[in-house]
Amino acid sequence: MRQNVDAMRILLIDDNRDHANILQWVFRKTGRMDDFVYFGDGMSALEYLRGGERTCREWPDLIFLDFNLPRLDGREVLRLLKAEDATKSIPVVVVSSSERDEDVRRAYELGASNYVSKSEILEDVGPMLKSIEAYTRRGQKTIREGDRP
């Protein structure tokens, strides 16, 4: 159960648990009290999202996705998330160690809301957190019929 209205439910999909822990630490350092659900590979995250009935509160508000994942590549995970009605409206932030232009371009082509280099997270989290706040509309989400089950 969420502790405040502004808290988000965030899925972290990264095969490196330390990277996921750092991202959580960055959020907590700013005073945010978000709920995090961690998956070490894309296949497990998709199975979670596809399985069972959920209320609107149980759906993630935001997904952080690493591109380099075992079992199912992050690019394919992003493509599938944006192709499915139940998940296509969830903002996805790609968090990758790659800073190659073609990786950034591909992420946006596949529907990413943002692309953040892992090295940038520790250097300056301010811009990333401001963009994340924009996704939440200050915690006031409007769920339209048909957006999510």
BELKA-V327730 format. One record per backbone hydrogen bond with DSSP energy under -0.5 kcal/mol. NH is the residue of the N-H (numbers start at 0). CO is the residue of the C=O. If there is no record, write none. Layout:
((NH;CO) (NH;CO))
//
This chain:
((6;3) (9;7) (9;34) (10;61) (11;9) (11;36) (12;10) (12;63) (13;11) (13;38) (16;14) (18;15) (19;15) (20;16) (21;17) (22;18) (23;19) (24;20) (25;21) (26;22) (27;23) (28;24) (29;25) (29;26) (30;27) (31;26) (34;7) (35;33) (36;9) (38;11) (41;69) (41;71) (44;40) (45;41) (46;42) (47;43) (48;44) (49;45) (50;46) (57;54) (58;54) (58;55) (60;8) (61;8) (62;90) (63;10) (64;62) (64;92) (65;12) (68;66) (71;69) (73;66) (74;66) (76;72) (77;73) (78;74) (79;75) (80;76) (81;77) (82;78) (83;79) (86;83) (87;83) (89;86) (90;60) (90;88) (92;62) (93;91) (93;113) (94;64) (94;92) (95;93) (95;115) (102;99) (103;99) (104;100) (105;101) (106;102) (107;103) (108;104) (109;105) (110;107) (111;106) (112;91) (113;91) (115;93) (117;95) (119;116) (120;116) (121;117) (122;118) (123;119) (128;124) (129;125) (130;126) (131;127) (132;128) (133;129) (134;130) (135;131) (136;132) (136;133) (137;132) (139;136) (140;138) (142;140) (143;141) (146;143) (147;143))
//
